[in-house]
């Protein structure tokens, strides 16, 4: 058989490129998705990359996320995480969070949270991967990994029309 060694550890938290879904790795190393049906293409690739045969629905049914009223919560390696699945979700108390992810723009909300990833962040930098250690977070993005090359598309904001 062929033994493949992973040089970088698999991320603890993954944010889909439109923030439509978020996955965390549980203590057994399995991916747990916040949403059972959204971001299925990315979810399938992540599950495959993690060496899993499970479907998105099965992986979303695993213990890890607690979701209600548009907010999913989880605790991972001592970090308190909230994921707002839509713009109408009432955000939890910001001071009680270490990581806040939102499928909608956060604008100025929860600026004191250590790591904030919202719709604009994924629009600019693509999918996000977060590794959690006892005291620090490390973040990588698909745009960061792609680098500045002629074939890498860099999103630009639409020009505002002058009235």
Secondary structure as UniProt FT lines:
FT   STRAND          13..15
FT   TURN            17..18
FT   STRAND          22..25
FT   TURN            27..28
FT   STRAND          31..33
FT   HELIX           40..49
FT   TURN            50..51
FT   HELIX           56..60
FT   TURN            63..64
FT   STRAND          66..68
FT   TURN            69..70
FT   STRAND          71..76
FT   TURN            77..78
FT   STRAND          79..84
FT   TURN            87..88
FT   HELIX           94..96
FT   STRAND          99..102
FT   TURN            107..112
FT   STRAND          115..117
FT   HELIX           119..125
FT   STRAND          128..132
FT   STRAND          137..141
FT   HELIX           142..146
FT   TURN            150..151
//
